[in-house]
Amino acid sequence: MDFETISYLSCEGKLSSHAPDIPSTILLKAYRVLMITRLVDERMITLQRQGTISFSLSSVGEEVCAVASAAALEFADWMYPQYREAGVMFWRGFTIQEFLHQMFGNAEDLILGRQMPNHFGSRALNVVQVSSPIGTKIPHAAGCAYAMKLQKEPTVAICYFGEGATSEGDFHVGVNFAAVRKAPAIFFCRNNGYAISTPVSRQFASDGVAPKAIGYGIPGFRVDGNDFFAVYAIVKKARQHCLEGKGPVLIEAMTYRMGAHSTSDDPSLYRLDQEVETWKTKCPILRLRRYLTLQGLWNDKKEKELIEEISNEISSAIAKAKDTALPDLTSLIEHVYFEVPEELKKQLREIKECGGSPCLS
């Protein structure tokens, strides 16, 4: 089964005549968000290496998957990101400062440090919190979409995951449920080549992920995940399909993880430098920048000013996050039960009596 990889934008920034017409306002906003995502990523890795934060996951090389898909959706649509979708947060208005508070897990973090760094989310932005277990959010998104259908809401749910997640049972459960119930869900797979250190060649015998849609009786698309126009167009098409009551759509975005899986990973142990160098020529941000430049919408002066502006904002946000206190210890037992059990209150008192640290016997 041969699935075409849909692509409109060349690495040189030239656009096919079949490409969708996207307003320049969206393209310019997208470029800004892409740059925010990349520059924030770079600084977070530096902070982790310095020991300032505990952990970081980069989306370098995959940013367009998140930003272009977010641009193609409506604000009322629900999003279930994995940890490389920081771009959807920035697209919807999450500030660099809010992101930094989450990375530090301080008192201004929306979830009060209860999650690892890069486990973002915002109820106000209709973005469900990231969870570490791979694939678990796929059934959640299917259930959310089904609820939308039952309530006759003109919205969809989108779920992001890597190709490795398709080896989890949750993938099959979630997609099958949505297909049977014709739930308005978009299953967006970022095929970035590796599930940590496991290459796609050792993940499945099928020709990638897109053909799996056939088994569930739903549309499947393979798209160039580094092409803003292609991702935007296919997600738009998928959303319309869902709103027409035709059920879910599976999208496989072909991209590449330029960096390590996380700051706990060393990719040099399982892939060649030449492979990485080849993919650098397909950089999604560079491709969009070249297009904008050819259209007279961008130039070196604007690029320099944007980088300086974002970099200064990141530095300011880091300084503020460092100076922000940690969450109060009381938050350890809050927001779990409707009414805090006496046993948890007792345990909190014991911790406070130990000066804020667990007593060692």
N, C-alpha and C positions, 0 to 999 in steps of 0.2 A: 504494500500500500504506500504510494508515493504522495506525500503531502507537500504542496508548494509552500515555500517560505515567502510570505507576502512582504514586499519591501518597496519603498518609493524614493527614499533619500539615499543618495550615494555617499561614499566616504568623503568625496570632494565637495559635498554640499549641493549637488545638483538634484533637482526634483523631477520625478517622472510626471508625464502629462496625466496619468491616472490617479495622481495623489489627491486627497481631499483638500478642500479649500478651508484653511484654518486662519481665523482673523489674526492679524499681527499683534493685537493686544494680548491674545492668549499665548502666542509664541514668545513674546518678550517677557511675559510673566513667568512662563515655563523656564526660560533660560536663566532668569534670576533665581528661581527655586532650585534648579539643577546646580547652580554654582554655590548656593547656600548649602545644599546637601553635601556636595563634595568638600568644600572648605571646612565645614563642621566635622565631617568624617576625619579629615587629615589631622585636625587639632585634637580630636578625641583620642586618636591612636597615640599622639605625642603625650597627652596627659596620662594615658595608661602606662606608657613606658616610663614616665617619670614617677609613677606610683601615686599620682593625684586621684585617679579614679581606678576602680577595680577591674574593669572589663570594657571592651568595646567591639562592636561588629561593624564592618565597613560595607558600604554599598557601591564602592568605586567600580565603575564599568557597567553598573546595572541601573543607574539612576532613572533613565528614561522609562523603564518599565513602570515604576511607581508614579512618576510625575505625569506622563502622558495619559495613563489610565485614569488618574484622578481628575485631570483636565476634561476628560471625556464624560465624566459622570456628573450627577447633580448633588448638591450639598446634602439633600435629604437621603441619599443612598447610604446604606451602611457598609462600612469597610472593616474587614478582618485581616489586618496585616501580619506578616511575619516580621522578623527583626531587620530586614533590609529595606523597609518601606518608609523610612523617615521622610522621604519626599512627599508622601501623601499628607503628612502632618503639616509640613511647611506650606504645601499648596493650599490647605484649608485654613491657614492662618495661625498655626502654632508658631510662637515666636522662638527665636534662638535662645532667649533667656529661659523660657519654659522648658525647652529641650535640655538645656544645661542643668536645670534644677533636677530633672529626672535622671540625668547621667550621674549626678552627685548623690541622689537619693536623700535630699535634705528636707527641711520642714516645708519648703515651697513646692516640692514635688507633688503632683496631683495624687500619687498613690503612696506618699509618705515613706518612700524608701522600701516598700514591701516587695519590690521586684528588682531584678538585676538591671544594670544600665542597658539601654537600647530596647527596653520593654515598655514602650510608650503607648499612649492611648488617650482619648479624651471623649467623655460623654457629650460634651458641648459640640464637638466636631463630628459626632457619629462615627468615631473610630474606636473599635473595641480593642481593649488592652492586649498587647502581645503576650503570648504564653510560650514558655520554653519547649514543652513537649511538641515534637514535630507532628503535624497533621491533625491535631485535636480540634483545631478551629474549623476544619472543613465541614464536619457535621453541624457545627454551631451555625455556620453561615447558611447551610441548607435549611436548617430549622427556622432561622430568622427570615429567610426568603419565603418560606412556606407561610409563616405568620403574616407577612406582607400580603400574600395572595388571599389568605382567609379574610383579612381586614380590608381587602380591595384598595390597598395603597398603591399609588403609581410610582413605586420605587423598586430598587433592586438591592441585592447584597453581593458584594464582591469579596472573594477570599484569595489571598496570595500565599504561595508556597513554592518551595524549590522542587526540582524533579525528584529528589530523594524522598520527598513526602508521598509520592505516588506508590512507594513500596510499602507504605503503612496501610493497615486495614481501614483506618478512618477515611482515607481517600475514596475507597470503593463504596463504603457505607454512605458517605455524604453525597457523592455524585449520583449513586443509584437512587437514593431517596429523593433527591431533587428531580431526577429524571422522571421517576414514576409519578410524583406529585405535581410535575410541571411547575416547580417553584422558580421564581425569577432570580436565579443565582448565576453569577459569573465566576467560574473557577479559573484563576489566573496563575499559571505555572511559569515561574522563571527558571528556564533550563540553562543554568550557568556552568554546566559541565561537570560539576563535582558536588557530591553530598559529603561535605568535609573533605576527606581524602579519597573517597570512592568515585571513580569516573563513571560516566553514564554507561560505558560499555559493560560495566559489571552491575548495573542497576536493574536492567530489564532487557528482554530479548526483542521487544517490539522496536519499531522505527521511531524512537522517541515517545513523547507523551500524547501528541495530538490524535494518533490512531485509536487510542483508548476510548475516545468519545463514541466511536462506532458501536462498541459493545454495549453502551448504555442508551443507544438510540438518540443521541443528541448531536448538534453541530460541533465540530472541532476545527480550530484554526491554528496554523503555525505562522508566526509572525516574526519579523526581524526585531528583536527586543531592543536594539540600539538605534532604531529608526523612530523618531518621535511621531512622524506622520502615520506610519503604519500601525503603531500601537494605538494611537488616538482613534484612527478610523475603525479598527476592528473592535475596540471596546465600545465605541458608539453603536456600531452595528449589533453587537451582542446585547447591549442594553435595550435597543429597540425590539430585538427578538424576544427578550424576556417580557417587556411591557405588553407585547401582543398576545401574551398568554401561551407562548409556544414552549416554555420550559427553559432549562439552563443551557449554558454554553461553556465549553472548555477551550481555553486559549493557552497555547504553548509559545512563550516568548523566548526566542533563541538569543542568548546573551553570554556574558563571560564574567566570572568573578576575578577581577584584576588583582585583588589583594588576598590576604589570608582569610580563612573561614572566620577567624576571630583573632583576638590578640593572644589566644592560647595555642595558636596553630602556626606551623612552619610549612608553607606550601612547597618550598624547595625540596622537600623530602619525597614528594610524589608527582611533581610535574616539571617540565623543562622550561628554562628561562626563554627559549626561543618561542615557545607557545604563547607566553605572556606578551612578548614583543610583537608578535603577529597581531594579537588582538588590540594592542594599543592603537594601531592604525584605524581601528573601527570604533574608536571612542565615541560614545553617543553624544556627549556634550560638544566635542569638537565638530562633529558632523552638523549639529544644529547651528553652532556658531558660524561655520562656513556658509551655511545657507543664508543666515541672517545678514552676513557681510555681503554676499552676492546680491542681496535684495536692497542693500543700502540702509538696512535697519541697525547695523552694528559696525563698530570700528575699534581700533586699538585703544583709542582714548577712553571710550565707554567701558571697555574691558578693564582697563587699569583702574578706573574710578570705581567700578563695581567691586572688584577684588579688594580694594582698599576699604571701601565702605563695609563690606561683609566682614572682613578681617578685624576691623576695629570693633564691630558689634560683637563678634565672638570673644575678643579679648575682654571687653567690658562685661559680658555675660559670665565669663569664667571667674573674673574677679568677684563679682557679686555672689555667684554660687559658692565660692570658697568661703565667703564671709557669712553665709546664711547658716543658721544653727541646724542641728540635726532634729528630726522629728521628736516630739515628746515621747517618753517611754509609754505613756498611756495609750498611744496609738497601736502598741503591740496587741492589745486586746479589743480594739474597737473595730466596727464595721465588718465583723464576722458573724455575730449573732444579733438578733433583734434586741435581745436583752443579755447583757454580759453575765455569764454563769459565775457563781460565787467562787468556784475553783480557780477560774482565770484571775479573778480579783485577788485571790489569796496569793497566787503565783506572782502577780505584779508587785504586791506588797513585799514579798520576799526579795525580789530583784532590787527594789528601791532600798531596802534595808541593807543590801550588800553594796550600796553606793552606785547602783546602776549597772553592775556587772554580776553575772551569775556567781554564786558562792562556790568555792572549791573546797570540798571536804577531804 
